[in-house]
């Protein structure tokens, strides 16, 4: 059985709301970013990872740039 990504997003959102819990997803899919309450970006410098909260706009810009770069 195949599910659309938006259906999966809806199920995760309902489960999170009903169970008062959180889900952590690693994704480059805009459909999931659109419903996220908080988005984290991970960067690397000198072999050290840094985690920062980013806005939805920043995350979407990153995804668009990544997709454009990979399309070439």
C-alpha positions in Angstrom: 0.0 0.0 0.0 1.4 3.4 -1.0 0.8 6.6 0.9 1.3 10.1 -0.3 3.8 12.2 1.6 1.0 14.6 2.6 -1.0 11.8 4.1 2.0 10.7 6.2 2.6 14.3 7.3 -1.1 14.5 8.4 -0.8 11.2 10.4 2.4 12.3 12.2 0.8 15.7 13.0 -2.3 14.1 14.4 -0.3 11.6 16.5 1.9 14.3 17.9 -1.1 16.4 18.8 -3.1 13.6 20.3 -0.3 12.0 22.3 1.3 15.4 23.3 4.6 14.1 21.9 7.2 15.1 19.4 8.6 13.5 16.3 12.0 14.2 14.9 12.5 13.9 11.1 15.5 14.4 8.9 14.3 15.6 5.6 14.7 17.8 2.6 11.0 17.6 1.8 9.1 20.9 1.8 5.9 19.2 2.7 7.2 18.2 6.1 8.9 21.5 6.7 5.7 23.4 6.2 4.0 21.7 9.2 7.1 21.7 11.5 7.0 23.7 14.7 10.8 24.0 14.9 13.5 23.4 12.3 17.1 22.9 13.0 20.0 23.3 10.6 23.3 21.4 11.0 26.5 22.9 9.7 30.1 21.7 9.8 33.3 23.7 10.3 36.7 22.2 11.0 35.2 18.8 11.5 32.8 20.1 14.2 29.0 20.1 13.8 26.9 23.0 14.9 23.1 22.9 15.4 21.0 26.0 15.1 17.3 26.8 14.9 16.5 28.1 11.5 13.3 29.7 10.1 11.0 28.0 7.6 12.1 30.5 5.1 15.8 29.7 5.6 15.1 25.9 5.4 13.0 26.3 2.2 15.8 28.5 0.7 18.3 25.8 1.5 16.2 23.1 -0.1 15.6 25.2 -3.2 19.3 25.9 -3.6 20.1 22.2 -3.0 17.6 21.1 -5.7 18.9 23.7 -8.1 22.5 22.7 -7.6 21.7 18.9 -8.0 19.7 19.6 -11.2 22.7 20.8 -13.0 
